[in-house]
Amino acid sequence: MTGSADRTNATASPPPEHMYGHVLRPEELLARARYDSAAPAPALRRWIDRYWSVRWELGPGQSHRAATLDEPAVHLTREWGGVRRADTDGAGSWITGPVTRGRFDVTQHGSGGVVGVRFRPGGITAFVDAKPAELRDRTVPASAWFANALPEIGPEGPGTASTAAPVLDAWLLAVRPREDPGYAAFLSVLALLEDPGVTGTAALEQRSGLGLRSLQRMFRRFVGVGPKRMVVRARVRDAVAALDRGEAVSTADLAQELGWYDQSHFVRDFRQVTGTTPARYAEGVAATPSAGARRGTEV
């Protein structure tokens, strides 16, 4: 097991690169909370993307809604204090499955914190026998999937990803992850979604050499979500990241760059995933303290 040195991709302004396109309006979150992330031990990186943590101290009666846009990844979290979401409320250890209804909102109030494990899409299958599709759009107690209780990360309150990483490494390695025989092929296909040129399932079929039915079985097996939705989410994520970085581009240009046939379909998909239009999202980013000017074309 590796030590905790050189793990941290810590809180900063601008946000860490991996927050762009995943946390909506990341500068709003960082203005109210302390964020930290850490890499897992090398032996776990095939299945785990990173450890992360958020800590906050809000004034009396204050709250903040944090929203994320994620690929359908599974998150294991240990939560303290004032945290609330649609299907659970309060402290505890939880498993949150793939989100297919758009963004995922959590309300922070008072003081509290979260330390989480972000599994790579499909990575959870190396640790448990349950299928990601069974967790789609749900949060359940971690004990429902892990027989061994999540270890104490910060008995005095929420720790950070950096301090929790060695504990989480030891706990997950003790589970003795076992890889599904089809996972390597899935990772190869998943990597294709990082290419902005993959703008639809036809392109994914061509790049992967797999037919649509094979892709559908593969994605539902490992993430519980079909390939079409995964492609749309990947390109909307790229759009959100561009707006968060302050790239001065119109909605029409952004739609064209990311492969939408027309602006109206882009706006529809962006709203379905994020809950707002590209222009309104850009205006919200521009209004955030310390954010640069953003431009967009309302539709």
N, C-alpha and C positions, 0 to 999 in steps of 0.2 A: 504493500500500500504506500502511496506517495504521501509526502507531507503537505502542509498547506501553503508553503512558500510559492510565490509567483502564480497563485491561483486567480487573483482578484481582477475582475474587469469592473472597476468600482464606479461609484456614483460620480458623475461629472456633468459639466455643462459645456458643450452640447451632450445629449444623451449618448450612452454607449451605442455602437453601431447596431448591435443585434436588437435594440429596442425599436429601431425604425421599421415601420410596417407591421409591428406586432402590438405595441402599446399605442393606443390612439392618443394623440396629443401628449407625447411623453414629457414635454417640458412642464405641462401642468402638474403631472404626477411628481416630478422632481422638485417642483417648487413647494410641495407640501410633505414630501416623504423622502426617506433615505433609502436608496436602492443599491443593491450589491449583487454581484454574480461571481461564480467560481466554476472552474472546470472540474469534472469528476476525474477519478483515477484513470490512467490510460486503459486499464483492463475493462473499464465500464463505458468508454466513449462510443463504442459501437451501438449501444442502446440508449445512452443518456446524453442529452444535448448539454445541459448545464444545471447547476444549482442556482437558485436565486432567492433574494429576500427583499422585503419592503418593511420599513418601520415608520411609524408616524406618531406625531403628538399634535393633535388639533385642539383648538380652544373649546371652551364649554359651548355646547349647542352647535358646533361646527361639524360638517361632514364633507366628504369628497367622493364622487363616483369615479372610479377608475375603470376604464374599458380596454379590453384587449382584443386583438384580431390575430388569431393563431391558426396555423395549420392544425388539422385534427390530431393534436398531440394530447397525451394523457399527462396530467399533473398530479403529483402527490404532495400534499401540503400539511404543515403543522401550523396552526393559527392561534393567536392570542388576542385578547382584548376586543376592541370595537371593530368587528368586520361582519358584514351582512351581504347575502346574495339571495337570489330568488328561492332556492330550495334548501338553504341551511342558514343558521344564524348563530354566531358565537364561536368560541374557542373549540379546538378539537383537531383531530387528524382526519384528512379527507382525501378521497380520490375523485378528481373531476375528469370526465371523459371528453371525447371529441364534441366540439360545439358546432352544430350544423344550422342553427337558427339565426346566424349572424354573429354579432359581437357578444362578448362575455363581460357582464358588468358586476363589479363588486363595490359596495359602499363602505368607506372607511369613516369611522366616527370616534371621537375621544382619542384614546391612545391604544396602540396595538401593533401587531406585526405578523408577518407570514414568512416562513422559510419553506421553499418548494423545490421539488425535483421535476424538471421538465424532461420527460422521456422523448426520445426521437419518435416520430410517427412509426408505430408498429413495435417500438422497443419494449413496451410493457409486456409483450408476449414472451419475452425471455425470462420473466420473473414469476408470472402467474399463468394459470391455465385458462382463465376467463378470456372472453373475446372483447376487443374494444367496442364492437357494435352494441354490446350489452350495456355499455356506459354512455351511449350517445345522448348528449344533452342532459346528463344527470351528474349529481354529486352525491357520493355515498360515503359512509364511514370507511376509513382505510382498512379497518379490521375485516371488512367484507371481502377484501382481496388478498390481504397479507395476514398470514397466520401469526407471524411475529409482530408485536406492537412496534410502531415507529419509536426509535430511541429518543430519550430526552435530549433535546437540542439546546434548550436554554431554560433550565428550571426556574431561573429568576425572572424570566420574561423572554421576549423574542430575541434571538441571536441574529447573526448575519450569515450569509451564504459562505463566506470565507471561514468563519469559525465552525460552522456546521459541517463543512465538506469532509473532513476526516472521519467524523462520526457516521455520516451518511455513506461514505465509501465502505467502511467496515461492515455496516449493516447490510448493504446491497450485495457486497461480495460474498457475505455469509449465506445469502439466499442461493448462491451457486447458479447464476443465470445460464440458461440452456437455449440455444438459438433454434428457431423454427427453420427447417430446411429451405423454405422459400424466401427467407428474409433477405439474403444477399441479393437475389434478383430484384426484390422489391426496392431495396436501397438504390440499386442502379437506375431503376425507373424513376424513383422519387427525385434523384439528383437531376433528372432532365427538366423538372419543373423550375429549377433555378434559372433556366435559360428563358429570357423574355420572348424569344422567338417561338416558344411553345405556347400558342394562343388558343388551342383547342384540342379535342381528343384525336382528331385526324393527325395533327402534328406529333402527338404523343405516340400514336400507333406507328407512325413512320420512323420516329427516332428510336423507339424501343424494339421494333420488329415484332410486336405482339398485336393480336387482334383485339377489338374492343371488348369482346366477352371475356377474354383472358385478363385484360386490364381491370375490368369490373370485378372479377372474382378476386384478383390480387388485392385491390384497394379495399374492398369490403372485408377481406380476411384480416388485413393488418391495421386498418384505421376505421373501418365501419362507415366509410363515406366513398361514394363513387368517384371515378376519375374526372368526370366533367366538372363537378363541384370543386375538386382539388385544383384544377387548372384555373377556374375563375377566381378562387381565393388567392392563388399565387399571384395572378396579375393585379388583382385589387390591392394586395399587399404591396406590390411594387408601386402602385399609384399613391397609396398612403405614405410610403417611405419618401417618395419624391416631394410630396407636399410638406411633410414634416421637415425635410432638409431645406425647405424654402426655395425650391427650384421654380423659377418664374416661367410657368407654362400654362397655357389655356387648357380648359377642359377638352376642347376639340383636339388639340395637339397631343394631349396626354392619352386620349382614347386611341388616336391613330398610332402613336408610338407603341402602345401595349397590345395592339392587334384587334381592337374592336372594329366592327364594320361601320358603325355609325355612333355618333355621340350619344344618342338617346339610349341605346342599349348599354353603353358604358355607364351612364348615369344610373340606369335602373339597377345594374349589377352592383355598383358601388353603394347605392342606398340599401340594397338588400343585405349586403354584408356588414356595412358600418352603421346603418341607421340614419344616414344623412347624405346629402349630395356632395360631390367633389368641391363645388364652390363654397358651400356653407362650411364644409370641413376646413378648407383653406382659410376662410375668414376667421374661424375659431382659433386656428393655429396662429394667425397673424395677431390676434388680440392677446395672446399669451404673453405675460411679462418676459422680456429678454428674447422673444422670438423675433426673427427678421420678418420683413414684409413678404407676404405671399400674394400671388395673383391667381384669379380663377374666373371663369365665365359661368354665371348662373344659368341654369336651364329651368 
